[in-house]
Amino acid sequence: MKRSGLLATTLLLTLAATLSACHDGNGKTPLAVAPTPTPSPTPLAATRTIVFVWDGLRPDDVNATETPNLYALQQAGVQFTDNHSTYPTFTMMNGASFATGSFPATTGFYGNTFWTPPQGSGNTIPAGKNASGSDADYVAPVFTEDYAILDTLNDYYGKQLLLVKSLFATAQAAGITTATIGKTGAAYIQDLGQNSLFVDENTVRPRSLVTELQAANIAVPSNTIKTYGDVTLAAANGNPTGRSGYATFNTTAFDPDGKLAIAARDSSDASGAPEDSANKYMMSVFTSYILPKKNPMLSLIWFRTPDNVEHGYGPGTANVKAGLRSQDARLGELLAALKAQGLDQTTNVVIVSDHGHSTVSGPTSLYPLRAINPASNGAAATLGGVSGTGYSFSGDVRTADLLTYRGIAAFDGSGCTTSAMYGLRADGTPTVPLRSDTTGALCGTANAKYQAISATLAKPVASFKVPAPGALPANGVVVAANGGSDYLYVPSHDKALVQQIVAILQRREEYGAIFVDSRYDGIPGTLPLKDINLENSVRRDKGQPDIVVSFNWDENTVVQGKPGIEFESAQGQRGMHGSFGITDVHNTLIAAGPGFRKGLIVSGPSGNVDVAPTVAWLLGLSMPQADGRVLNEALVNPRSTAIATVWPHVLNPTSPATGLTFETPLDPTGATKDTARSGGSYTIQLVVKDVKIDDRTYRYFDYARAIRQ
């Protein structure tokens, strides 16, 4: 592997118990070397700790206006200014990292959406229902933000969905009461329904807790009746975790004939966060019942705000700001409850996000932002003209469609789809026009709408449903479309086919850095999955992708006051994450309480994998199997005061891909070439920071950028 010191030489930090420059709360005066406390040779007595995950919280969204409670907590405690999400920067991927303190190379887990290839002569795949009681589809890649789907997968993998012991299992083995609350799937994976007190958007566990809550006249999630056959909802129960949909408007801009309408998200809407009341309900259950009556020493609360509104409307928009205020109010309720119950001085509160967030957009030089004429007087919003202060109407890419057009038998399971984010060019013409399948020959339903360039082939394809087990073509490819990165599965493991796919992705400027299983070592312009902690030998043919590709991103383009854009798998979202981009990888970590130092800014590298081992230490426990480390520099009583070295550097492929003709996003057929990049060279710049402490090295990934020249 070629390593170049493009960023800096090795930095030796002599500040004991510190991996970085640490400043006082105003960020100006460095601390002296002296105040580091004496390390504890053994774990401490347990200190109550609550981990509160703000899904998708960007560090630059913490401020005194939208998040006053969080801002005050940040000033009082420890702020980590160089925290790193686990790549791919998805919710469930980082849920597993919070649960275990480890990367997928150790956990074997590949959420959000991954494929379980048929196994054995019987082409066995998982089978089970989702949280709503419907049969889940495991022929296609499955979305794992669902407790029932996680149960099915855990059973399928022999009760080893996560291949290492979790923080919650470690705590329970020590006799500690634990609780998990919040977003479906993300909260559940912390303990996989084992022994925690559990309330999410769909259900309550254990069964006895349902009885207790109902006896206390507390509503339960309406889908709880799908979990237990003997639960009856009270007449006044309602649907306490329900949330409203996104505000949309119809436009014919993507239909060349101006007849077919397509729903577009109304980013100008200011009605608020759709999940506000659901989060308020779940926080109330925790603070009014579980906390005072069950006294958990370890709790994790995970709410889908601001992520849900960022997806629907885009970072920086009015509803995202409303979501931030909503989430901050939930923090205020938590802190008030701790104080009222006399627990505020003895409880650590760790605020962390699973990832950052970016605006979905192609380059604004190709796809200028457009105004939205807001809804008024009962009339719906409408699409406006080009506006530098407007909103994106570009950024969607369907990998299965692009591959199919180029002769690859590709499937993603989604059928015929439409999106208002495929891209409106500067002249107002769409990159992928909206069509209607008048006979049902393409989509299976007459008059179904679709957008697919492969529908123009001699043998047209507009639907990409995955064939039944055993019926996948010999060289078929399954795409798990995740958002800011896609997973590609090549069951034949044909290196020539993998290289053909990689070359297609390298030519298309919508795609960024590409990583492949090490069995395909030597493909120019790629790095192996093991270099980014994604290769797991146990799951190599049972869920691990053959190719992982980040969509292209740009950290400098600003939309609605927020820097950072990226392409996404075609989902019609306004905001997305999952890429290897700077604004997705760099996320939020703030901690305060008796275990943490006060008024401290830590500017050295930390990561989501460090949360679990640090919390374990605060509970008087240890997680030697974790990939992450104890964040000693932030603790009153650190585990170690060893001097650390930080080495920022860059990893590049052994050789670049050359002789490529790059294809502009403006033309998905590839007929329009990018003449500005005539050299035809593609490579990757993977920027990392290695931290060595106590004879062990920990790696943090800053970003991975595709370099086309």
Summary of the structure (lengths in Angstrom):
residues: 709
radius of gyration: 24.8
end to end distance: 21.1
largest distance: 77.7
contacts: 2645
relative contact order: 0.19
helix: 22%
strand: 25%
